[in-house]
Amino acid sequence: MSFFKYNDINIFYEVTGNGGECMILIHGLGSSSKVYSNITKYDFFTKNFKCLFIDLVGYGNSDKPMEFDYSLKSQAVACLQLIEYLGINSTHIIAHSMGGVIAQYICENMKVKSFINCEGNLTLDDCKLSASIYNVGGEAFRRGGFKFLKNNYRELPFYESLCMTNAYVMYESSRNLVEACKTDNILERYIKLDTEKMYIYGERNLGKRRSQEYLQDKGIVIKYIKDSGHNMIEENPYDFYETIIEYFSNSNIFKPL
């Protein structure tokens, strides 16, 4: 296991693949880098990319310090420090849910060739789980809300990662995510990013987000993963990765080997 020391915080990371391009994988709220484990089964990624798996502060195998503020900008700064440590000058990013906002801050601070945003939060309307946690209140969530949440997700692949975090991290992450979507104009900043962009929905969520029509009007490439909802990466990994392979194969971002 590899760890990067950031302000006395151990951040877990792993690099796989032999390609010349870098692909950074950023997970969402309550998740971990395990969500992307199936990517290593595809020769397209192992041959064309060095894939960087990161457990955000508070998640997976990374430390979960009480003194970290769990703002999305702080998470992005920690990722940027790791990226600099590894000598990465340009990259592609796949990010899911809350990770989409963190990835957006990264895109604003370094060269990113492409950003595949998987139901990343763009407006307050996108904050479903995070808003429900925030509205419970920190004390109530720590007292019993987190246990209730885990029980609801017990049958999902997401559950394993959820058990690797804690109530404090989940609440503070949710609070900061909701506040960012209220105040940081995420949607417009996403539109303005100077990088190739694709936005992915789970099929069951098509038409449920107010931003979808706006993204289409702005010419953002939109794809959906059939037979899946918000957790499309684990619900239908085959279609998820095949969709990304098709995107890269038909683009001018780089030439696949």
Secondary structure, DSSP 4 states (H G I P E B T S, - for coil): -EEEEETTEEEEEEEE---SEEEEEE--TT--GGGGGGGGG-HHHHHHEEEEEE--TTSTTS---TTS---HHHHHHHHHHHHHHTT--EEEEEEETHHHHHHHHHHTTSEEEEEEEES---SGGG-SHHHHHHHH-HHHIIIIIHHHHHHHTTTSTHHHHHTTS-HHHHHHHHHHHHHHHHHS-HHHHHHH-SSEEEEEEEGGGTT-STHHHHHHHTT-EEEEETT--TTHHHHSHHHHHHHHHHHHHTSSS----
